[in-house]
C-alpha cells in the first residue's frame, strides 16, 4: 500500500467506558481491510486512523465500530468540536446528578447495614433504597454489559454489573427465603449496602475521571480559544464592517484594534503595534509589527492598531496547523502503550476467570461458610479489578506532556518522539538559522573618507537584489535617496553605479581589483582581520579609492550559547554542520561553545553524517530549519525543526520549536524525561494495585488472619485507582522544564 495514497484522520469515538473498550475498538480497526494503522485513545475518546480510501471508507469503519456496540463520528462539521464539548458537558452534568443521588440514597443503607440491622424491616428498607441505586442510577452498567455480551465480549461495565447484580440477587434471595440458610445452620446475610455503595463509588470515580480527562486536553481548548468569533473588515470604500471569522476570504483587509486577537495569518499593510505571540512561541516579549511584517492567528495585539491583508485562513493558518498537530499527537500512542493495550484486552476475561475460581475454591475448602464467603470473594474480585487505571496510565500522561509542550512553544508530533527524546545522547545542529539568526546583519562600518556620501551608498544598496544589501540598508536607516544615472549588477562581485559624472563601486575585493582601484595596506589589513572573524567584508569605493568597508555576519542567537552549554551539561554531545569554510566554522563553533563541527558540508552530506553517528551506536537528534536539512531530519532518531524555517522541514520533523529558540531543545528533552517517568509511575500504581488487590479480594489473607475484604472498600479503592493515575498525570502541568 502506497503511503502517499492513504488518508490520516482523527474521529471521535462514543460510548467507551473503560480501557478494555478502547483496546477492543483498536484491535478491530487494525484488523479492518484498508486500514494501515489505527490508534484508539481512551483518555481523549478518539481514534487516529490511517486508511486507504480506495479500499475502505469512514462509513464502513463507522459501521464496524457500531457493530461492536460503540459509535464513530465521521461527519466533518465546523462546530463538531463545540458539539462534542456540549455533549461532554451534558454527560458530565447527568453523571454528577446520578452520582449525588446514589450517594444520598446509599448513606441510609450503609447506616442501617452497619449499625441498625436489628430494627424492624431493616432488610426491606435497605432493599427499597438500594433497588433504584442499582437499576436506575446504575442502569448504564447493565445496559453496556448487555451490549458487550451481545457482541461476545466483556468490559469494565461487565465486572460492575456482575458483581452488583450477584450481590443484589443473593441479598434478595436471603431476604425472601431466610429459612433456606437457617435450616443449614448458616446466618443469611444481605449485601444491599455493598451493592449500593459500589455503584455510588464507581459513579464517583467515573465523575472524577471525566473531570480530570477534561483537564488533560486544556492545551487544545486554550489554543482553540485564541481565535476571535468576529472580525472588523475594511471594504473597498474604506468602510468598517464586523463579520464572523468564517466569512473571511484571502486578500481581505482586516483591522486589528488595541487588545484584540489577530483572526488569521497575514501581512501588515498599514499602522504598527506590538503583538503578544507568547501563545504560539512561548516567548513573553511582544514583537513589533509594521508594514510588511507577518502576523499570525491567535496572537494578541497590544496598544497600537494596524490593518493587515489575510493570506492564510481557516485550516491553513499556523494556529490551525498547531491545533491539528497537538490533537494528532495527543491521540497517538507511545510504544509502551501497545503492551498495556494487550493486557487491557485480555484483562476482563482473566478477572472473571479468577472470580469464578475463587468462588469454587471457597466452596471446596470451607464446608461451613464456603458459599457465603465464596460469593463475597467473587463479588469483591469483580469489583476491585479495574483496568481503567491501566488504560489511563499512558494516554493521560502523553496528553498532559504534549499539551505542556504546546504551551511552551514546543510542538510534538507524536507520542513516540516524546518517549524517544529522553534517550538522545547526540545532537546535530545546522548553523544558519539554528545556531545563528539566519539573517545577515552589519557588525562594523569603517569610513576612511567622505562619510557624507552615505546617501549614495544607501541608494546603491537599495537597488541591489543581493541578500547582504538588505543588511546594509537596514543598518544605514532611512536617508535621502540619490538619483542614479546608470546601475550595473555584476554577479558574484558587486554593483557599479554612475552618479553625477562619478563611478561608485560596492562589492568584494575582486570588483575593485578588476576596475583598477587601489586598496591601501591599512584598509587591506583591517579587512583581513574582519574576515578572520568569519565576517563578510564589502567595499564601498569611488574611482580614486576606498571610501568605507562594511563587515556583515550572521549573528549567533543570544539563546544559542546558553542552550548548547545546557545540553552539554545534560551529557549530550553537540555537533555543528555548516557550509562555511574551515576558518569561519571554527570561529562560530568557538563562540557557540561547540567542540565538534563539520565545515563545507553539502545538503546530502548532512544525512550521511547523521547515519555515520548512528552507526557508532549514538541516539541522534537533528535540528534544522531549511529544505536542505530535510533528508538529515528524516534520517535522525529524533528530528527537530525550527519554526521560523521552511514548511518542508516542519513537515518532516517530529518536533517543532515555534520560536526558533534553542533553549527549547533541552526543555523538550527534560519534558520527555518527566513524561516517561510519569507513565512509569502510573503503570506501577495500576499494576501493583491489581497484583495486590485481586489476591486479597479472593481471600488469600483469610486462612492466616481471618481477613476478608469488604466489597464496599473494594469499590472505593477501585474508584480511587483511576483518579490517582489521572491526578498524577496532571502533576506534570506544575513541573518546571
C-alpha positions as CSV (number, residue, x, y, z in Angstrom):
1,X,0.0,0.0,0.0
2,X,1.5,3.4,-1.0
3,X,1.8,5.8,1.9
4,X,1.1,8.9,-0.2
5,X,-2.3,7.4,-1.2
6,X,-3.5,7.0,2.3
7,X,-5.5,9.4,4.4
8,X,-4.9,10.1,8.1
9,X,-7.9,11.4,10.2
10,X,-8.9,11.5,13.8
11,X,-12.5,10.6,14.6
12,X,-14.3,10.9,18.0
13,X,-15.4,7.6,19.5
14,X,-18.5,7.4,21.6
15,X,-19.7,5.1,24.4
16,X,-16.3,3.8,25.5
17,X,-16.5,3.2,29.3
18,X,-13.1,1.7,30.0
19,X,-9.6,0.8,28.7
20,X,-10.8,-2.6,27.6
21,X,-13.3,-0.9,25.3
22,X,-10.6,1.2,23.7
23,X,-8.4,-1.9,23.3
24,X,-11.3,-3.8,21.6
25,X,-12.1,-0.9,19.1
26,X,-8.3,-0.5,18.4
27,X,-7.9,-4.2,17.6
28,X,-11.0,-4.3,15.4
29,X,-9.9,-1.2,13.4
30,X,-6.4,-2.5,12.9
31,X,-7.9,-5.8,11.5
32,X,-10.1,-3.9,9.1
33,X,-9.0,-4.2,5.4
34,X,-7.6,-1.0,4.1
35,X,-6.6,0.3,7.5
36,X,-2.8,1.0,7.6
37,X,-2.7,1.9,11.3
38,X,-5.3,2.8,13.9
39,X,-4.7,4.1,17.4
40,X,-7.7,4.4,19.8
41,X,-7.1,6.8,22.8
42,X,-9.4,6.1,25.7
43,X,-8.4,9.3,27.6
44,X,-9.0,11.5,24.5
45,X,-12.1,9.4,23.3
46,X,-10.9,9.4,19.7
47,X,-9.4,7.2,17.1
48,X,-6.5,8.2,14.8
49,X,-6.9,6.1,11.6
50,X,-4.6,6.0,8.6
51,X,-6.5,4.2,5.8
52,X,-6.5,3.6,2.0
53,X,-9.7,5.4,0.6
54,X,-9.7,3.0,-2.4
55,X,-10.2,0.0,-0.1
56,X,-12.3,1.3,2.9
57,X,-14.2,4.4,3.9
58,X,-15.2,6.3,7.1
59,X,-18.7,4.9,6.6
60,X,-17.6,1.3,6.6
61,X,-15.3,2.0,9.6
62,X,-18.3,3.5,11.5
63,X,-20.5,0.5,10.7
64,X,-17.8,-1.8,12.0
65,X,-17.4,0.2,15.2
66,X,-21.2,0.4,15.7
67,X,-21.4,-3.4,15.3
68,X,-19.1,-3.6,18.3
69,X,-21.5,-1.5,20.4
70,X,-19.8,1.8,20.1
71,X,-20.0,4.8,17.7
72,X,-17.6,6.7,15.4
73,X,-18.4,10.3,14.4
74,X,-17.3,10.8,10.8
75,X,-19.3,14.0,9.9
76,X,-17.0,16.9,9.3
77,X,-18.8,19.9,10.7
78,X,-17.4,23.3,11.6
79,X,-19.0,23.1,15.1
80,X,-18.1,19.5,15.7
81,X,-15.7,20.4,18.5
82,X,-18.3,22.6,20.1
83,X,-21.0,19.9,19.8
84,X,-18.7,17.3,21.4
85,X,-17.8,19.8,24.1
86,X,-21.5,20.4,24.8
87,X,-22.2,16.6,24.7
88,X,-19.4,16.0,27.2
89,X,-20.7,18.8,29.4
90,X,-24.2,17.3,29.3
91,X,-22.9,13.9,30.0
92,X,-20.8,15.2,32.9
93,X,-23.9,17.1,34.3
94,X,-26.1,14.0,34.2
95,X,-23.3,11.8,35.7
96,X,-23.0,14.4,38.5
97,X,-26.7,14.3,39.3
98,X,-26.7,10.4,39.3
99,X,-23.6,10.3,41.5
100,X,-25.0,12.8,44.1
101,X,-28.4,10.9,44.2
102,X,-26.6,7.5,44.5
103,X,-24.5,8.8,47.4
104,X,-27.6,10.3,49.2
105,X,-29.6,7.1,48.9
106,X,-26.7,4.8,49.8
107,X,-25.9,6.6,53.1
108,X,-29.0,5.4,55.0
109,X,-28.5,1.9,53.5
110,X,-24.9,1.8,54.9
111,X,-26.0,3.2,58.3
112,X,-28.7,0.5,58.7
113,X,-26.5,-2.3,57.3
114,X,-23.7,-1.5,59.8
115,X,-25.4,-0.2,62.9
116,X,-29.2,-0.9,62.9
117,X,-29.7,-4.4,61.5
118,X,-32.0,-5.2,64.4
119,X,-34.7,-2.6,63.7
120,X,-37.9,-3.9,62.2
121,X,-38.0,-4.3,58.4
122,X,-34.2,-3.4,58.2
123,X,-33.7,-5.6,55.2
124,X,-36.8,-4.4,53.4
125,X,-35.9,-0.7,53.9
126,X,-32.4,-1.4,52.5
127,X,-33.9,-3.2,49.6
128,X,-36.3,-0.3,48.8
129,X,-33.4,2.2,48.9
130,X,-30.9,0.1,47.0
131,X,-33.1,-1.0,44.1
132,X,-33.3,2.5,42.4
133,X,-29.5,2.9,43.0
134,X,-28.6,-0.3,41.2
135,X,-31.3,-0.5,38.4
136,X,-31.9,3.2,37.8
137,X,-28.9,5.3,38.8
138,X,-26.5,2.4,37.8
139,X,-28.5,1.2,34.8
140,X,-25.8,2.2,32.4
141,X,-23.5,-0.5,33.7
142,X,-26.1,-3.2,33.0
143,X,-27.1,-1.7,29.6
144,X,-23.4,-1.6,28.5
145,X,-22.7,-5.0,29.8
146,X,-25.6,-6.4,27.8
147,X,-24.4,-4.7,24.7
148,X,-20.9,-6.2,25.2
149,X,-22.5,-9.7,25.8
150,X,-24.4,-9.5,22.6
151,X,-21.2,-8.9,20.7
152,X,-19.4,-11.7,22.6
153,X,-17.1,-9.5,24.7
154,X,-16.8,-8.1,28.2
155,X,-15.5,-4.8,29.7
156,X,-15.4,-2.9,33.0
157,X,-19.2,-2.5,33.0
158,X,-19.5,-6.3,32.8
159,X,-17.5,-6.6,36.0
160,X,-19.6,-3.9,37.8
161,X,-22.9,-5.4,36.5
162,X,-21.9,-8.9,37.5
163,X,-20.7,-8.0,41.0
164,X,-23.5,-5.7,42.0
165,X,-26.2,-7.8,40.3
166,X,-25.0,-11.0,42.0
167,X,-24.7,-9.2,45.4
168,X,-28.3,-7.8,45.0
169,X,-29.9,-11.0,43.8
170,X,-28.1,-13.0,46.6
171,X,-29.4,-10.5,49.2
172,X,-32.9,-10.5,47.8
173,X,-32.9,-14.4,48.0
174,X,-31.7,-14.2,51.6
175,X,-34.3,-11.6,52.5
176,X,-37.3,-13.6,51.0
177,X,-36.1,-17.1,51.9
178,X,-34.0,-16.8,55.1
179,X,-35.1,-20.3,56.2
180,X,-33.2,-21.9,53.3
181,X,-29.9,-20.9,55.1
182,X,-31.2,-21.2,58.7
183,X,-32.1,-24.8,58.1
184,X,-28.5,-25.5,57.1
185,X,-27.1,-23.6,60.2
186,X,-25.9,-20.6,58.2
187,X,-26.8,-17.0,59.1
188,X,-28.5,-15.4,56.0
189,X,-26.6,-12.0,55.4
190,X,-27.7,-9.3,53.0
191,X,-25.3,-7.2,51.0
192,X,-27.6,-4.4,49.8
193,X,-25.3,-1.8,51.3
194,X,-22.3,-3.3,49.5
195,X,-24.0,-3.2,46.1
196,X,-25.4,0.3,46.6
197,X,-22.1,1.8,47.8
198,X,-20.2,0.1,45.0
199,X,-22.4,1.8,42.4
200,X,-22.1,5.1,44.2
201,X,-18.3,4.8,44.5
202,X,-17.8,3.8,40.8
203,X,-20.1,6.6,39.7
204,X,-18.0,9.0,41.8
205,X,-14.8,7.5,40.3
206,X,-16.2,8.0,36.7
207,X,-17.2,11.6,37.6
208,X,-13.8,12.5,38.8
209,X,-12.2,10.7,35.9
210,X,-14.4,12.6,33.4
211,X,-13.4,15.9,35.1
212,X,-9.7,15.1,35.1
213,X,-9.8,13.8,31.5
214,X,-11.3,17.2,30.5
215,X,-8.3,18.9,32.2
216,X,-5.8,16.9,30.3
217,X,-6.9,18.5,27.0
218,X,-6.9,22.0,28.3
219,X,-4.0,22.9,25.9
220,X,-6.2,22.3,22.9
221,X,-9.1,24.3,24.4
222,X,-6.7,27.1,25.2
223,X,-5.4,27.1,21.6
224,X,-8.9,26.9,20.1
225,X,-10.0,29.8,22.4
226,X,-7.3,32.0,20.8
227,X,-9.5,32.6,17.7
228,X,-11.9,35.5,17.8
229,X,-15.5,34.8,16.8
230,X,-15.9,38.1,14.8
231,X,-13.5,40.5,12.9
232,X,-13.5,44.0,11.6
233,X,-13.1,44.1,7.8
234,X,-12.3,47.2,5.7
235,X,-14.3,47.1,2.4
236,X,-13.3,48.7,-0.9
237,X,-14.8,52.0,0.1
238,X,-12.8,52.1,3.3
239,X,-15.8,51.4,5.5
240,X,-15.5,49.2,8.6
241,X,-17.8,46.2,8.9
242,X,-18.0,43.4,11.5
243,X,-18.3,39.9,10.1
244,X,-17.9,36.3,11.5
245,X,-14.5,34.8,11.2
246,X,-15.6,32.0,8.8
247,X,-16.6,34.7,6.2
248,X,-13.0,36.0,5.8
249,X,-11.6,35.5,2.3
250,X,-7.9,35.6,1.2
251,X,-6.8,39.2,0.4
252,X,-9.4,40.8,2.6
253,X,-8.1,43.8,4.6
254,X,-8.8,43.4,8.3
255,X,-8.5,45.9,11.1
256,X,-7.0,44.9,14.5
257,X,-7.8,47.3,17.3
258,X,-5.9,47.6,20.6
259,X,-6.3,44.4,22.8
260,X,-7.9,42.4,20.0
261,X,-6.8,39.0,18.8
262,X,-5.5,38.5,15.2
263,X,-8.0,36.3,13.4
264,X,-6.0,34.8,10.6
265,X,-2.4,34.8,9.2
266,X,-1.5,37.8,7.0
267,X,0.8,40.7,6.2
268,X,0.6,44.2,7.8
269,X,-0.4,46.8,5.2
270,X,-0.9,49.9,7.5
271,X,-0.1,51.0,11.0
272,X,2.2,49.4,13.6
273,X,1.9,47.9,17.1
274,X,3.5,45.3,19.4
275,X,1.9,41.9,19.3
276,X,2.0,39.3,22.0
277,X,3.0,36.0,20.3
278,X,3.6,34.1,23.5
279,X,0.8,31.6,23.0
280,X,2.4,30.5,19.7
281,X,6.1,30.8,20.5
282,X,6.3,30.6,24.3
283,X,8.2,33.9,24.2
284,X,6.9,36.5,26.7
285,X,8.3,39.6,24.9
286,X,5.8,41.3,22.5
287,X,7.0,41.5,18.9
288,X,7.0,44.9,17.0
289,X,4.9,44.7,13.8
290,X,5.0,47.3,11.0
291,X,4.2,47.4,7.3
292,X,5.3,44.2,5.6
293,X,5.6,42.2,8.8
294,X,3.8,38.8,9.2
295,X,1.0,38.4,11.8
296,X,-0.5,35.1,13.0
297,X,-3.9,33.9,14.1
298,X,-4.4,33.7,17.8
299,X,-1.7,36.4,18.7
300,X,-2.9,39.4,20.8
301,X,-2.4,43.0,19.7
302,X,-1.2,45.4,22.4
303,X,-1.8,49.2,22.4
304,X,-1.5,50.2,18.8
305,X,-3.8,49.3,15.8
306,X,-3.0,48.1,12.3
307,X,-4.5,46.8,9.2
308,X,-3.4,43.6,7.5
309,X,-4.1,41.5,4.4
310,X,-5.4,38.0,5.0
311,X,-3.1,35.4,3.5
312,X,-4.0,32.1,5.2
313,X,-7.4,31.5,6.5
314,X,-9.3,28.6,8.2
315,X,-7.4,25.3,8.3
316,X,-4.3,26.9,6.6
317,X,-3.3,29.2,9.5
318,X,-0.4,28.3,11.6
319,X,-2.7,28.2,14.7
320,X,-5.0,25.7,12.9
321,X,-2.0,23.6,12.0
322,X,-0.7,23.7,15.6
323,X,-4.2,22.6,16.9
324,X,-4.2,19.7,14.4
325,X,-0.7,18.6,15.3
326,X,-1.4,18.7,19.1
327,X,-4.7,16.8,18.6
328,X,-3.0,14.1,16.4
329,X,-0.1,13.9,18.9
330,X,-2.4,13.6,21.9
331,X,-4.2,10.8,20.1
332,X,-1.1,8.9,19.1
333,X,0.4,6.0,21.1
334,X,3.7,5.7,22.9
335,X,5.5,2.3,22.2
336,X,4.8,1.3,25.9
337,X,1.1,1.7,25.3
338,X,1.0,-1.2,22.9
339,X,1.9,-3.6,25.7
340,X,-0.7,-2.0,28.0
341,X,-3.4,-2.4,25.3
342,X,-2.7,-6.1,25.0
343,X,-3.0,-6.5,28.8
344,X,-6.3,-4.4,28.9
345,X,-7.7,-6.5,26.0
346,X,-7.4,-9.9,28.0
347,X,-7.8,-8.4,31.5
348,X,-11.6,-8.6,31.9
349,X,-12.0,-12.3,30.8
350,X,-9.0,-13.2,33.1
351,X,-10.6,-11.4,36.1
352,X,-13.9,-13.2,35.5
353,X,-12.0,-16.5,35.5
354,X,-10.2,-15.6,38.8
355,X,-13.5,-14.6,40.4
356,X,-15.3,-17.9,39.4
357,X,-12.2,-19.9,40.5
358,X,-12.1,-18.1,43.9
359,X,-15.8,-18.9,44.4
360,X,-15.3,-22.6,43.5
361,X,-12.2,-22.9,45.8
362,X,-14.1,-21.4,48.8
363,X,-16.9,-23.9,48.4
364,X,-14.5,-26.8,48.2
365,X,-12.2,-25.7,51.0
366,X,-14.7,-24.2,53.5
367,X,-17.5,-26.6,54.3
368,X,-19.2,-24.3,56.8
369,X,-19.4,-20.8,55.2
370,X,-17.8,-21.6,51.8
371,X,-20.8,-20.5,49.7
372,X,-21.3,-17.1,51.5
373,X,-17.5,-16.3,51.7
374,X,-17.0,-17.6,48.1
375,X,-19.8,-15.4,46.8
376,X,-18.4,-12.4,48.7
377,X,-14.9,-13.1,47.4
378,X,-16.2,-13.4,43.8
379,X,-18.1,-10.1,44.1
380,X,-15.1,-8.3,45.6
381,X,-12.7,-9.7,42.9
382,X,-15.0,-8.5,40.2
383,X,-15.2,-5.0,41.8
384,X,-11.6,-4.4,42.7
385,X,-10.0,-5.4,39.3
386,X,-10.2,-2.1,37.4
387,X,-8.5,-1.9,34.1
388,X,-9.3,1.8,33.8
389,X,-6.3,2.8,35.8
390,X,-4.2,0.7,33.4
391,X,-5.8,2.3,30.3
392,X,-5.5,5.8,31.6
393,X,-1.8,5.5,32.7
394,X,-0.1,6.2,29.4
395,X,-2.6,8.4,27.4
396,X,-3.2,10.9,30.2
397,X,0.5,11.5,30.8
398,X,1.0,11.8,27.0
399,X,-1.8,14.3,26.7
400,X,-0.6,16.5,29.5
401,X,3.0,16.2,28.3
402,X,2.2,17.2,24.7
403,X,-0.1,20.0,26.0
404,X,2.6,21.3,28.3
405,X,5.0,21.3,25.3
406,X,2.5,23.3,23.2
407,X,2.1,25.8,26.0
408,X,5.9,26.3,26.0
409,X,6.2,26.7,22.2
410,X,7.3,23.1,21.6
411,X,5.2,21.2,19.2
412,X,5.5,17.4,19.5
413,X,4.0,15.4,16.5
414,X,3.6,12.1,18.2
415,X,3.9,10.2,21.5
416,X,6.7,8.0,20.2
417,X,9.0,11.0,19.7
418,X,8.1,12.2,23.2
419,X,9.2,8.9,24.5
420,X,12.4,8.8,22.4
421,X,13.7,12.3,23.3
422,X,14.9,11.3,26.7
423,X,17.3,8.7,25.2
424,X,19.1,11.2,22.9
425,X,22.8,11.4,23.6
426,X,23.9,13.4,20.5
427,X,22.5,16.5,18.9
428,X,23.4,17.7,15.4
429,X,22.8,21.4,14.8
430,X,22.6,23.1,11.4
431,X,24.4,26.5,11.7
432,X,22.4,29.0,9.7
433,X,19.0,29.9,11.2
434,X,19.5,27.3,14.0
435,X,22.6,28.4,16.0
436,X,22.7,31.8,14.2
437,X,19.8,34.3,13.4
438,X,19.7,33.2,9.8
439,X,19.7,36.8,8.6
440,X,22.8,38.9,7.9
441,X,23.5,42.0,10.0
442,X,26.1,44.7,9.8
443,X,28.6,44.5,12.7
444,X,31.2,47.1,11.5
445,X,31.2,50.2,9.2
446,X,34.5,52.0,8.9
447,X,34.7,55.2,6.9
448,X,38.1,56.3,5.6
449,X,36.9,59.5,3.8
450,X,33.8,61.4,2.6
451,X,31.4,59.8,5.1
452,X,28.8,62.3,3.8
453,X,28.5,60.0,0.8
454,X,26.4,57.7,3.0
455,X,23.3,58.8,0.9
456,X,25.0,57.4,-2.3
457,X,26.0,54.1,-0.5
458,X,22.3,53.7,0.7
459,X,20.8,54.5,-2.7
460,X,23.1,51.9,-4.5
461,X,22.3,49.2,-2.0
462,X,18.6,50.0,-2.1
463,X,18.6,49.0,-5.8
464,X,20.7,45.8,-5.3
465,X,19.0,42.4,-5.1
466,X,21.8,40.8,-3.1
467,X,20.7,39.4,0.3
468,X,23.6,41.2,2.0
469,X,22.3,44.6,0.6
470,X,19.3,44.4,2.9
471,X,21.5,44.2,5.9
472,X,23.3,47.4,4.9
473,X,20.1,49.3,4.0
474,X,18.6,48.3,7.4
475,X,21.9,49.4,9.2
476,X,22.1,52.8,7.4
477,X,18.4,53.5,8.1
478,X,16.1,55.8,6.1
479,X,18.2,58.5,4.4
480,X,17.9,60.8,1.3
481,X,17.9,58.8,-1.9
482,X,20.2,60.0,-4.7
483,X,19.3,59.7,-8.4
484,X,21.5,57.1,-10.0
485,X,22.1,57.7,-13.7
486,X,23.3,54.1,-14.5
487,X,23.3,50.9,-12.5
488,X,25.1,47.6,-13.3
489,X,25.0,44.4,-11.2
490,X,28.0,42.1,-11.7
491,X,27.1,38.6,-10.4
492,X,29.5,37.3,-7.7
493,X,31.3,40.6,-7.4
494,X,29.0,43.5,-6.6
495,X,27.5,46.6,-8.2
496,X,28.6,49.8,-10.1
497,X,26.6,53.0,-10.1
498,X,27.2,56.2,-12.1
499,X,26.1,59.4,-10.3
500,X,26.9,63.0,-11.3
501,X,29.8,62.0,-13.5
502,X,31.4,59.7,-11.0
503,X,31.5,55.8,-10.8
504,X,30.8,54.2,-7.4
505,X,31.6,50.6,-6.6
506,X,30.0,48.3,-3.9
507,X,31.3,44.8,-3.7
508,X,34.2,42.4,-2.9
509,X,38.0,42.9,-3.4
510,X,37.9,41.4,-6.9
511,X,35.4,44.1,-8.1
512,X,37.9,46.8,-7.1
513,X,40.9,44.9,-8.5
514,X,39.3,44.5,-11.9
515,X,38.4,48.2,-12.1
516,X,42.0,49.3,-11.1
517,X,41.1,50.7,-7.7
518,X,44.0,50.5,-5.3
519,X,43.3,49.3,-1.7
520,X,45.6,50.9,0.9
521,X,47.7,48.4,3.0
522,X,46.0,49.6,6.3
523,X,42.5,49.0,4.8
524,X,43.6,45.6,3.4
525,X,44.9,44.6,6.9
526,X,41.6,45.7,8.6
527,X,39.5,43.8,6.0
528,X,41.6,40.6,6.5
529,X,41.3,41.0,10.3
530,X,37.4,41.2,10.0
531,X,37.4,38.2,7.5
532,X,39.2,36.0,10.2
533,X,36.2,36.7,12.5
534,X,34.1,34.9,9.9
535,X,32.6,38.2,8.6
536,X,31.9,39.1,5.0
537,X,33.7,42.3,4.0
538,X,32.1,44.7,1.4
539,X,34.0,47.7,0.0
540,X,32.4,51.0,-1.0
541,X,34.7,53.0,-3.3
542,X,34.8,55.6,-6.0
543,X,37.3,55.8,-8.9
544,X,40.0,57.3,-6.6
545,X,39.9,54.7,-3.8
546,X,38.1,53.1,-0.9
547,X,35.5,55.2,0.9
548,X,34.4,52.7,3.5
549,X,34.3,49.0,4.4
550,X,31.4,47.1,5.9
551,X,31.6,43.8,7.8
552,X,28.5,41.6,7.8
553,X,27.9,38.4,9.7
554,X,25.1,36.1,10.6
555,X,24.9,36.7,14.4
556,X,24.8,33.8,16.9
557,X,21.4,34.0,18.7
558,X,21.6,35.2,22.3
559,X,20.0,32.0,23.4
560,X,22.3,29.5,21.5
561,X,25.3,29.7,23.8
562,X,23.2,29.1,26.9
563,X,21.2,26.2,25.2
564,X,24.4,24.5,24.0
565,X,26.0,24.7,27.4
566,X,22.8,23.3,29.0
567,X,22.8,20.4,26.5
568,X,26.4,19.6,27.2
569,X,25.7,19.7,31.0
570,X,23.0,17.1,30.4
571,X,25.7,14.8,29.0
572,X,24.7,15.3,25.3
573,X,27.3,15.7,22.6
574,X,26.7,18.7,20.3
575,X,27.8,18.8,16.7
576,X,27.6,21.7,14.3
577,X,27.2,21.3,10.5
578,X,27.8,24.3,8.2
579,X,28.6,25.0,4.5
580,X,31.1,27.7,5.7
581,X,34.8,27.3,5.2
582,X,37.0,25.8,7.9
583,X,38.1,29.2,9.4
584,X,34.6,30.6,9.6
585,X,33.2,27.3,11.0
586,X,35.9,27.1,13.7
587,X,35.2,30.7,14.8
588,X,31.4,30.2,15.1
589,X,31.9,26.8,16.9
590,X,34.3,28.5,19.4
591,X,31.9,31.4,20.0
592,X,29.0,29.0,20.5
593,X,30.9,26.7,22.8
594,X,30.8,23.7,20.4
595,X,33.6,21.1,20.4
596,X,32.7,19.1,17.3
597,X,31.9,20.7,13.9
598,X,32.0,19.9,10.3
599,X,32.8,22.6,7.7
600,X,31.9,22.9,4.0
601,X,29.0,20.4,4.4
602,X,26.7,19.9,1.4
603,X,23.0,19.1,2.0
604,X,23.5,15.4,1.0
605,X,26.4,15.2,3.4
606,X,24.2,16.1,6.4
607,X,22.1,12.9,6.2
608,X,25.3,10.8,5.7
609,X,26.8,12.4,8.8
610,X,23.8,11.6,10.9
611,X,23.9,8.0,9.6
612,X,27.6,7.7,10.5
613,X,26.9,8.8,14.1
614,X,24.0,6.3,14.3
615,X,26.4,3.5,13.1
616,X,28.6,4.4,16.1
617,X,25.7,3.5,18.3
618,X,24.6,7.0,19.1
619,X,20.9,8.2,19.5
620,X,20.9,11.2,17.3
621,X,18.6,14.3,17.2
622,X,18.9,16.5,14.1
623,X,18.0,20.2,14.4
624,X,17.5,22.3,11.3
625,X,15.3,24.9,9.6
626,X,15.8,24.6,5.9
627,X,14.7,22.4,2.9
628,X,18.4,21.3,2.7
629,X,18.0,19.8,6.3
630,X,15.0,17.6,5.4
631,X,17.0,14.5,4.5
632,X,19.0,14.6,7.7
633,X,15.9,15.3,9.7
634,X,14.3,12.2,8.2
635,X,17.4,10.1,9.0
636,X,17.7,11.1,12.6
637,X,16.2,9.2,15.6
638,X,14.5,12.5,16.6
639,X,14.0,15.3,14.2
640,X,13.5,18.9,15.4
641,X,12.6,21.8,13.1
642,X,13.0,25.5,14.0
643,X,9.5,27.0,13.5
644,X,10.6,30.1,11.5
645,X,12.2,27.8,8.9
646,X,10.7,26.0,5.8
647,X,7.4,24.2,5.8
648,X,9.1,21.1,4.4
649,X,11.5,20.9,7.4
650,X,8.4,21.3,9.7
651,X,6.5,18.5,7.8
652,X,9.4,16.0,8.1
653,X,10.3,16.8,11.8
654,X,8.7,15.1,14.8
655,X,9.2,18.2,16.9
656,X,8.9,21.9,16.0
657,X,10.3,24.7,18.1
658,X,8.0,27.5,17.1
659,X,10.1,30.4,18.4
660,X,13.4,29.1,16.9
661,X,15.0,29.4,20.4
662,X,17.5,26.6,21.0
663,X,16.9,26.6,24.8
664,X,13.6,24.9,24.0
665,X,15.5,21.8,23.0
666,X,16.9,20.9,26.5
667,X,13.3,21.8,27.7
668,X,11.8,19.3,25.3
669,X,14.3,16.6,26.4
670,X,13.5,17.3,30.1
671,X,9.8,17.2,29.3
672,X,10.3,13.8,27.7
673,X,12.0,12.5,30.8
674,X,9.3,13.9,33.1
675,X,6.5,12.4,30.9
676,X,8.1,8.9,30.6
677,X,8.7,9.0,34.4
678,X,5.0,9.8,35.0
679,X,4.0,7.0,32.7
680,X,6.1,4.5,34.6
681,X,4.7,5.8,37.9
682,X,1.2,5.4,36.6
683,X,1.8,1.9,35.3
684,X,3.5,0.9,38.5
685,X,0.5,2.0,40.6
686,X,-2.0,0.5,38.2
687,X,-0.2,-2.9,38.1
688,X,0.7,-3.1,41.8
689,X,-2.8,-2.2,42.7
690,X,-4.2,-5.1,40.8
691,X,-1.4,-7.5,41.7
692,X,-2.1,-6.9,45.4
693,X,-5.8,-6.2,45.3
694,X,-7.1,-9.2,43.4
695,X,-5.5,-11.9,45.7
696,X,-6.7,-10.1,48.8
697,X,-10.2,-9.8,47.4
698,X,-10.1,-13.5,46.6
699,X,-9.4,-14.2,50.3
700,X,-5.8,-15.1,50.4
701,X,-5.4,-13.5,53.8
702,X,-8.4,-15.3,55.4
703,X,-6.6,-18.6,56.4
704,X,-3.8,-16.7,58.3
705,X,-5.6,-13.5,59.5
706,X,-9.3,-14.2,59.2
707,X,-9.5,-11.1,56.9
708,X,-11.9,-10.9,54.0
709,X,-12.1,-7.7,52.1
710,X,-15.4,-5.8,52.2
711,X,-16.8,-5.2,48.7
712,X,-17.5,-1.6,49.7
713,X,-13.9,-0.9,50.4
714,X,-13.0,-2.6,47.1
715,X,-15.4,-0.3,45.3
716,X,-13.8,2.8,46.9
717,X,-10.3,1.6,46.2
718,X,-11.2,0.8,42.5
719,X,-12.6,4.3,42.0
720,X,-9.5,5.9,43.6
721,X,-7.1,3.9,41.4
722,X,-8.2,5.7,38.2
723,X,-8.4,9.1,39.9
724,X,-4.9,8.7,41.3
725,X,-3.4,7.9,37.9
726,X,-5.1,10.9,36.2
727,X,-4.1,13.2,39.1
728,X,-0.5,12.0,38.9
729,X,-0.5,12.9,35.2
730,X,-1.9,16.3,35.9
731,X,1.0,17.0,38.3
732,X,3.1,17.2,35.1
733,X,1.5,20.6,34.4
734,X,3.1,22.1,37.5
735,X,6.6,20.7,36.8
736,X,9.3,23.1,35.6
737,X,11.1,22.3,32.3
